[in-house]
Amino acid sequence: MNIFERLDASIELPEEERMVLDAVRALAAEQIAPRAGGYDRSGEFPWDNVRAINALGLNGMFIPSAYGGAGLSYAVYLACAREISKACASTGVIWSTNFHAMKPLIDFGTQAQKQRLLPRLAAGALASLVITEPTAGSDATGMTTRFEPQGDEIVITGTKTFITNGAHADLMLVFGKWSEIDDSRKSISALVLERGAPGLSVVREEDKMGLRASSTATLAFEGYRVPRANLLGAPGDGLKLLLASLNKSRPSVAAHALGIARAAFEDAVAYINERRQSGRRIVEFQGIQFMLADLAAELAQCEAWLWHVARLVDRGATDIGIEASILKMRAADIAMRIATDAVQLHGGYGYCKDFRVERLMRDAKITQIWEGTNQIHRQLIGRSFVHKA
């Protein structure tokens, strides 16, 4: 066993969850990975992969059994997110976004909301988290989307951008500002939108550097009406819900990044064990071994922190914002570094689309940008050590 095989074996999961993880690994290797390159080239949404994931019932993994799910641990969810992302980063983020979008409903929704909406997700519905706007990215409090109550309905007006699954989602968790509250922060509210009513249009889907098979859409809401019963919490609860959501979604983004990192590392190791220069395998050169040692050490430490954060969540910890920021920041940085070095170790071949590392390098970059840029996370982490005056 190498260090990563021992690290994977050390993940403490009940037998039922280990069987689920084994099934996901098999699905990723046999079906998802072989299709990843084709979907990257075409940019088509990977419906075959979504159907295969739904055939395993994976949406039900994080939904309580009372609402049609399996209610498994956060740790096994992160492990599965990493395995799917290792096989196809686009598919990994499509599936993970279902969790990102609907976890606040699980945590803060009413019984009526959960009984009505969560069985749809467990059955395979796609979900989307709708926060970012053209002028409100890392600072979500700058959003301008408007929620106007009208009797038993809420009318949504505004534009959202960079919305994962946005063109295809059945359910959306949308954040906007309550029209009757003037305070910019206190007015932020959240509601669950069920697609199908008039007033929602897909303005465009982005043509991206990486994650090309994942839909990233700009959405326009023009008087879209949602039942007031779909409001999550009370008007003005949105910022609290948003921060709680990010504490759970940022480790998920880290798992996504670490799947990319693991794929790039394994590809690089396999290549330099076969490729020869000056009569020697590339891996036999001391300078290359030093490079591998640094990458392996950082990757192993980051993966160990992933499981640490997973244990905190499964034990019921809620104040994990800094731990989540450290994890997301380091995982994204190591993913980009390993993917870049994997291309370098492949030499000219790494720059060619025939080799997966070219795609992995493109896929890795976004992990340093979304769910708060890594610069924002460094600020959050550093600020946590400022003593109150």
C-alpha positions as CSV (number, residue, x, y, z in Angstrom):
1,M,0.0,0.0,0.0
2,N,1.2,3.5,-0.7
3,I,0.4,6.5,1.5
4,F,-2.8,7.3,-0.2
5,E,-4.2,3.7,-0.2
6,R,-3.5,3.6,3.6
7,L,-5.2,7.0,4.0
8,D,-8.3,5.8,2.1
9,A,-8.4,2.6,4.2
10,S,-8.3,4.7,7.4
11,I,-11.6,6.4,6.7
12,E,-13.9,5.2,9.4
13,L,-17.2,4.2,7.8
14,P,-19.9,1.7,8.7
15,E,-20.2,-1.3,6.5
16,E,-23.3,0.0,4.7
17,E,-21.5,3.2,3.8
18,R,-18.4,1.4,2.7
19,M,-20.5,-0.6,0.3
20,V,-22.0,2.5,-1.1
21,L,-18.5,4.0,-1.6
22,D,-17.3,0.9,-3.3
23,A,-20.3,1.0,-5.6
24,V,-19.6,4.7,-6.5
25,R,-15.9,3.8,-7.2
26,A,-17.0,1.1,-9.6
27,L,-19.5,3.4,-11.3
28,A,-16.9,6.1,-11.6
29,A,-14.3,3.8,-13.1
30,E,-16.6,1.8,-15.4
31,Q,-19.0,4.4,-16.7
32,I,-18.2,8.0,-15.7
33,A,-14.4,8.2,-16.4
34,P,-14.6,6.7,-19.9
35,R,-17.1,9.3,-21.0
36,A,-15.4,12.3,-19.4
37,G,-13.1,13.3,-22.3
38,G,-16.0,13.2,-24.8
39,Y,-18.2,15.3,-22.7
40,D,-15.3,17.8,-22.2
41,R,-14.8,18.1,-25.9
42,S,-18.5,18.4,-26.8
43,G,-19.5,20.6,-23.8
44,E,-22.8,18.6,-23.7
45,F,-24.6,18.1,-20.3
46,P,-23.7,14.6,-19.2
47,W,-27.2,13.2,-18.9
48,D,-25.9,9.6,-19.1
49,N,-23.8,10.2,-16.0
50,V,-26.7,11.8,-14.2
51,R,-29.0,8.8,-15.0
52,A,-26.3,6.4,-13.8
53,I,-25.9,8.3,-10.5
54,N,-29.7,8.3,-10.0
55,A,-29.8,4.6,-10.7
56,L,-27.7,4.2,-7.6
57,G,-30.0,6.5,-5.7
58,L,-27.1,8.8,-4.7
59,N,-29.2,11.9,-4.2
60,G,-30.8,10.0,-1.3
61,M,-27.5,9.7,0.4
62,F,-27.7,13.0,2.2
63,I,-31.5,13.2,2.7
64,P,-33.0,11.9,6.0
65,S,-34.9,8.6,5.7
66,A,-38.1,10.3,6.8
67,Y,-38.2,12.0,3.4
68,G,-37.2,9.1,1.1
69,G,-33.5,9.2,1.6
70,A,-30.8,7.1,3.3
71,G,-29.5,9.7,5.7
72,L,-25.9,8.6,5.4
73,S,-22.9,10.5,6.9
74,Y,-21.2,13.6,5.7
75,A,-18.0,11.7,5.5
76,V,-19.2,9.2,3.0
77,Y,-20.9,12.0,1.0
78,L,-17.5,13.8,0.7
79,A,-15.8,10.5,-0.2
80,C,-18.2,9.9,-3.0
81,A,-18.0,13.5,-4.2
82,R,-14.2,13.0,-4.4
83,E,-14.5,9.7,-6.3
84,I,-17.0,11.1,-8.9
85,S,-14.9,14.3,-9.4
86,K,-11.8,12.2,-9.8
87,A,-13.5,10.4,-12.7
88,C,-15.2,13.5,-14.2
89,A,-15.0,16.9,-12.5
90,S,-18.0,18.2,-14.4
91,T,-20.2,15.3,-13.2
92,G,-18.8,15.7,-9.7
93,V,-19.9,19.3,-9.4
94,I,-23.3,18.6,-11.0
95,W,-24.0,16.0,-8.3
96,S,-22.5,18.0,-5.4
97,T,-24.6,21.0,-6.3
98,N,-27.7,19.0,-5.4
99,F,-26.3,18.9,-1.8
100,H,-25.1,22.5,-1.8
101,A,-28.6,23.7,-2.8
102,M,-30.8,21.6,-0.7
103,K,-28.9,21.2,2.6
104,P,-30.4,24.4,3.9
105,L,-33.8,23.0,3.2
106,I,-32.9,19.9,5.2
107,D,-31.5,21.9,8.1
108,F,-33.9,24.8,8.3
109,G,-37.0,23.9,6.3
110,T,-40.4,23.3,7.9
111,Q,-41.8,19.7,8.0
112,A,-44.3,20.6,5.3
113,Q,-41.6,22.0,3.0
114,K,-39.4,18.9,3.5
115,Q,-42.2,16.4,3.1
116,R,-43.2,18.1,-0.2
117,L,-39.8,18.8,-1.7
118,L,-37.2,16.4,-0.5
119,P,-38.7,13.2,-1.9
120,R,-38.3,14.8,-5.4
121,L,-34.6,15.3,-4.8
122,A,-34.2,11.8,-3.4
123,A,-35.9,10.5,-6.6
124,G,-33.3,12.2,-8.8
125,A,-34.3,15.8,-9.3
126,L,-31.5,18.3,-10.1
127,A,-31.0,21.2,-7.8
128,S,-29.2,24.6,-8.1
129,L,-27.9,27.1,-5.6
130,V,-28.7,30.6,-6.9
131,I,-26.7,33.3,-5.3
132,T,-24.2,35.1,-7.5
133,E,-25.1,38.2,-9.6
134,P,-23.2,40.2,-12.2
135,T,-22.2,42.8,-9.5
136,A,-22.3,40.5,-6.4
137,G,-19.8,37.7,-6.3
138,S,-17.7,37.0,-3.2
139,D,-19.7,39.8,-1.5
140,A,-23.1,38.3,-1.6
141,T,-24.6,41.1,0.4
142,G,-24.4,43.3,-2.8
143,M,-27.1,41.3,-4.5
144,T,-30.0,43.2,-6.0
145,T,-32.5,40.4,-6.8
146,R,-35.8,41.5,-5.3
147,F,-38.4,39.4,-3.5
148,E,-41.8,41.2,-3.3
149,P,-44.6,39.6,-1.3
150,Q,-48.0,39.7,-3.0
151,G,-50.6,37.9,-0.9
152,D,-49.8,34.2,-0.8
153,E,-47.0,34.6,-3.4
154,I,-43.5,36.1,-3.7
155,V,-42.5,37.8,-6.9
156,I,-38.9,37.5,-8.0
157,T,-37.2,40.0,-10.2
158,G,-33.5,40.1,-10.9
159,T,-30.5,38.5,-12.7
160,K,-28.3,35.7,-11.5
161,T,-25.1,34.5,-13.1
162,F,-22.6,31.6,-12.9
163,I,-25.4,29.3,-11.7
164,T,-24.3,25.7,-11.7
165,N,-27.1,23.4,-13.0
166,G,-29.0,26.6,-13.7
167,A,-30.3,25.6,-17.2
168,H,-31.5,22.2,-16.0
169,A,-32.4,22.3,-12.3
170,D,-35.8,21.2,-11.1
171,L,-35.4,22.9,-7.7
172,M,-33.5,26.1,-6.9
173,L,-32.6,27.7,-3.6
174,V,-32.7,31.4,-4.6
175,F,-31.3,34.2,-2.5
176,G,-32.6,37.8,-2.9
177,K,-33.6,40.9,-0.9
178,W,-37.0,41.3,0.8
179,S,-38.6,44.4,-0.6
180,E,-40.2,45.5,2.7
181,I,-36.8,45.5,4.6
182,D,-34.5,48.4,3.8
183,D,-31.3,47.2,5.5
184,S,-29.0,45.7,2.9
185,R,-27.8,42.7,5.0
186,K,-31.0,42.1,7.0
187,S,-33.2,42.0,3.9
188,I,-31.5,38.9,2.4
189,S,-33.9,36.0,2.2
190,A,-34.1,32.6,0.7
191,L,-36.8,30.5,-1.0
192,V,-37.1,27.2,-2.8
193,L,-38.2,27.7,-6.4
194,E,-39.9,24.8,-8.3
195,R,-39.3,25.3,-12.0
196,G,-42.2,25.5,-14.4
197,A,-43.9,28.8,-14.0
198,P,-43.5,31.7,-16.5
199,G,-41.0,34.5,-15.8
200,L,-37.7,32.5,-15.7
201,S,-35.4,32.5,-18.7
202,V,-31.9,31.1,-19.3
203,V,-30.1,34.1,-20.8
204,R,-27.0,32.0,-21.7
205,E,-24.8,29.2,-20.7
206,E,-21.1,30.0,-20.3
207,D,-18.4,28.5,-22.7
208,K,-15.9,27.7,-20.0
209,M,-12.2,26.9,-19.8
210,G,-12.9,23.8,-17.7
211,L,-15.8,21.8,-16.3
212,R,-17.2,22.1,-19.8
213,A,-19.9,19.6,-19.4
214,S,-21.3,21.3,-16.3
215,S,-24.0,23.9,-17.1
216,T,-23.1,27.3,-15.8
217,A,-26.0,29.7,-16.6
218,T,-27.1,33.3,-16.4
219,L,-30.8,33.4,-15.3
220,A,-33.3,36.2,-15.6
221,F,-36.3,36.4,-13.3
222,E,-39.0,38.7,-14.6
223,G,-42.0,38.5,-12.2
224,Y,-41.5,34.8,-11.4
225,R,-44.1,33.8,-8.8
226,V,-43.3,31.4,-6.0
227,P,-45.8,30.3,-3.3
228,R,-45.0,32.1,0.0
229,A,-45.0,28.6,1.5
230,N,-41.6,28.1,-0.2
231,L,-39.9,30.8,1.8
232,L,-37.1,29.3,3.9
233,G,-37.3,30.6,7.4
234,A,-38.5,34.2,7.9
235,P,-37.9,37.3,5.7
236,G,-34.4,38.4,6.5
237,D,-33.1,35.0,7.5
238,G,-31.1,34.6,4.3
239,L,-27.7,35.6,5.4
240,K,-27.8,33.2,8.3
241,L,-28.9,30.4,6.0
242,L,-26.3,31.4,3.4
243,L,-23.4,31.2,5.9
244,A,-24.6,27.9,7.3
245,S,-24.8,26.6,3.7
246,L,-21.3,27.7,2.8
247,N,-19.9,25.9,5.9
248,K,-21.2,22.6,4.5
249,S,-20.6,23.3,0.8
250,R,-17.0,24.5,1.1
251,P,-15.7,21.1,2.3
252,S,-17.7,19.6,-0.6
253,V,-15.8,21.9,-3.0
254,A,-12.6,20.8,-1.4
255,A,-13.5,17.1,-2.0
256,H,-14.1,18.0,-5.6
257,A,-10.7,19.7,-5.8
258,L,-9.0,16.7,-4.1
259,G,-10.6,14.3,-6.6
260,I,-9.0,16.4,-9.4
261,A,-5.7,16.5,-7.5
262,R,-5.7,12.7,-6.9
263,A,-6.4,12.0,-10.6
264,A,-3.6,14.3,-11.7
265,F,-1.1,12.8,-9.2
266,E,-1.9,9.3,-10.2
267,D,-1.6,10.1,-13.9
268,A,1.7,11.8,-13.4
269,V,3.1,8.9,-11.3
270,A,2.0,6.3,-13.9
271,Y,3.6,8.3,-16.7
272,I,7.0,9.0,-15.2
273,N,7.3,5.3,-14.2
274,E,7.0,4.4,-17.9
275,R,8.6,7.3,-19.7
276,R,12.4,7.1,-20.2
277,Q,15.0,9.8,-20.8
278,S,18.7,9.2,-21.1
279,G,18.2,5.5,-20.5
280,R,16.4,6.0,-17.2
281,R,12.8,6.2,-16.1
282,I,11.9,9.8,-15.3
283,V,10.8,8.8,-11.8
284,E,14.4,7.7,-11.1
285,F,15.8,11.3,-11.3
286,Q,16.3,12.8,-7.8
287,G,14.8,16.2,-8.8
288,I,11.6,14.4,-9.9
289,Q,11.5,12.5,-6.7
290,F,11.8,15.7,-4.7
291,M,8.9,17.1,-6.6
292,L,6.8,14.0,-6.0
293,A,7.6,14.1,-2.3
294,D,6.4,17.7,-1.9
295,L,3.2,17.0,-3.8
296,A,2.4,13.8,-1.9
297,A,3.1,15.4,1.5
298,E,0.8,18.3,0.8
299,L,-2.0,16.2,-0.8
300,A,-1.9,13.7,2.1
301,Q,-2.1,16.4,4.7
302,C,-5.0,18.1,2.9
303,E,-6.9,14.9,2.6
304,A,-6.4,14.2,6.3
305,W,-7.9,17.6,7.1
306,L,-10.9,16.7,4.8
307,W,-11.7,13.7,7.0
308,H,-11.1,15.8,10.2
309,V,-13.7,18.4,9.0
310,A,-16.1,15.5,8.0
311,R,-15.9,14.1,11.5
312,L,-16.6,17.5,13.0
313,V,-19.8,17.8,10.9
314,D,-20.9,14.3,11.7
315,R,-20.5,15.0,15.4
316,G,-22.8,18.0,15.2
317,A,-20.3,20.8,15.2
318,T,-21.7,24.0,13.7
319,D,-18.9,26.6,14.2
320,I,-16.6,25.3,11.5
321,G,-16.3,28.3,9.3
322,I,-12.5,28.7,9.6
323,E,-11.9,25.0,9.3
324,A,-14.0,24.9,6.1
325,S,-12.1,27.9,4.8
326,I,-8.7,26.3,5.5
327,L,-9.8,23.2,3.8
328,K,-11.3,24.8,0.7
329,M,-8.3,27.1,0.2
330,R,-5.6,24.4,0.6
331,A,-7.4,21.8,-1.4
332,A,-8.0,24.2,-4.3
333,D,-4.3,25.4,-4.2
334,I,-2.9,21.9,-4.1
335,A,-5.3,20.8,-6.9
336,M,-4.0,23.5,-9.2
337,R,-0.4,22.9,-8.2
338,I,-0.6,19.1,-8.8
339,A,-2.5,19.5,-12.1
340,T,0.1,22.0,-13.3
341,D,3.0,19.9,-12.3
342,A,1.4,16.8,-13.8
343,V,1.3,18.6,-17.2
344,Q,5.0,19.6,-16.7
345,L,5.9,16.0,-15.9
346,H,4.2,14.8,-19.1
347,G,6.3,17.3,-21.1
348,G,4.9,18.2,-24.4
349,Y,2.3,15.4,-24.2
350,G,0.8,17.1,-21.2
351,Y,-0.1,20.0,-23.4
352,C,-2.1,17.8,-25.7
353,K,-5.7,16.8,-25.3
354,D,-4.9,13.1,-25.7
355,F,-3.7,13.1,-22.1
356,R,-6.2,13.6,-19.2
357,V,-3.8,16.0,-17.3
358,E,-4.5,18.8,-19.9
359,R,-8.2,18.6,-18.9
360,L,-7.5,18.3,-15.2
361,M,-5.4,21.4,-15.2
362,R,-8.3,23.4,-16.8
363,D,-10.8,21.8,-14.4
364,A,-8.7,22.6,-11.3
365,K,-8.6,26.4,-11.8
366,I,-12.2,27.1,-10.9
367,T,-11.7,25.5,-7.5
368,Q,-9.6,28.5,-6.5
369,I,-12.3,30.9,-7.6
370,W,-15.8,29.7,-6.6
371,E,-17.4,29.3,-3.1
372,G,-15.3,32.4,-2.2
373,T,-12.0,33.1,-3.9
374,N,-9.0,31.8,-2.1
375,Q,-8.0,35.4,-1.4
376,I,-11.3,35.8,0.5
377,H,-10.6,32.7,2.5
378,R,-7.1,33.9,3.4
379,Q,-8.8,37.1,4.6
380,L,-11.3,35.1,6.7
381,I,-8.7,32.9,8.2
382,G,-6.3,35.8,9.0
383,R,-9.1,37.9,10.4
384,S,-10.1,35.2,12.9
385,F,-6.8,35.9,14.8
386,V,-7.5,39.6,15.3
387,H,-8.1,40.3,19.0
388,K,-11.2,42.4,19.8
389,A,-10.2,45.8,21.0
